[in-house]
Amino acid sequence: MSDAEKGVTDAVISGRRVLLRRGVRDDSPLVVLNTFGDEGKRVLDTLLQMTDADFSLAAVSDIDWDREMSPWPYDDGRNAFAGGADAFLEELTGEIIPQAERLMSVHPSRRFIAGYSLAGLFAIYSLYRTDLFSGAVSASGSLWYPGFAEFAEKNDPVRMPDRIYLSLGDRESKTRNPVMAAVGQRTEELCSLYASKGIGTVFESNPGNHFREPELRTAKGIAWILG
């Protein structure tokens, strides 16, 4: 199937590359996917094989990953995370998403945010900063991030989401980095926290480490949240 048959186009919005896929209906749900590189199209191709759900997609790339996907500064001695998530979220909700919707001529009934790794952390964090999203997909999300579990326990989402999808590889906790090794425990704790608030929440375990089949893991999460 060609890109045209899938309803796929490419755009540059606010200096970011954005892959756009329009659903059949004007009001079909919109999935906002933040990506490390150009994996948006691979996620879409995998997703279309998994679900018949009608949805629109805006997959954003050209992201300064460690800066713009991190909620606050953290330096582990090897990587410096600048904590620029709030600034990027303002751009995403104020410029990128409105322009994407205008370009596709859609008026989504619901919006979901999705991401892998740090973008999975960003997806969950965004629920505490904006009421735009009805749910979030955190596929192999960096929920080990120092202070995030405590932040989530002390705060409520701006708008209580309908659904949250969390996943990890079953070997992701097997790392020499003690901070990252806590990812399994932190993810399970957050799953229990969100379920206790009445949010439809699932935690799925996948085979392998953090780098195994990221497009498949992301697509599985999106397929679930689309219902």
Order of alpha helices (4+ residues) and beta strands (2+ residues): alpha-beta-beta-beta-alpha-beta-alpha-beta-beta-alpha-alpha-beta-alpha-beta-alpha-beta-alpha-beta-alpha
